[in-house]
Amino acid sequence: MPSVKTDLYGLDKTQNVFVWFGHSSYFMQIDGKTILVDPVFSGHASPFSFSVKSFNGTNNYSTDDIPPVDFLFLTHDHWDHLDYETILKLKPKVKSSYRIRHTCAFAPLGF
């Protein structure tokens, strides 16, 4: 699927934006707040870099491309939704983090 890389740092803060990175990863800007969901920017959806490579078009972004994030949501702990390498690199940019439980309640991750 063709994709276009958006300059997330250059977005107008007054506009609402949705950027899909592939699978379940996406970035939203709503009413000036930035939201990141299930970021996977390591190039693979596995703890092993030689397996489960990213699909073409889903690996256009890195953690360096992500501006400061008001809310980080992690829907569950499968490798294709919770990428440890990405989370560690994003940690300094994230103001609030949440894990979505099966009951749809929000719980802080505590990092």
HELIX and SHEET records of a PDB file:
HELIX    1   1 LEU A    8  GLY A   10  5                                   3    
HELIX    2   2 THR A   63  ASP A   65  5                                   3    
HELIX    3   3 TYR A   84  LEU A   90  1                                   7    
HELIX    4   4 LYS A   91  LYS A   93  5                                   3    
SHEET    1   A 6 VAL A  17  GLY A  22  0                                        
SHEET    2   A 6 SER A  25  ILE A  30 -1                                        
SHEET    3   A 6 LYS A  33  VAL A  37 -1                                        
SHEET    4   A 6 VAL A  69  LEU A  74  1                                        
SHEET    5   A 6 VAL A  94  ILE A 100  1                                        
SHEET    6   A 6 PHE A 106  PRO A 108 -1                                        
END                                                                             
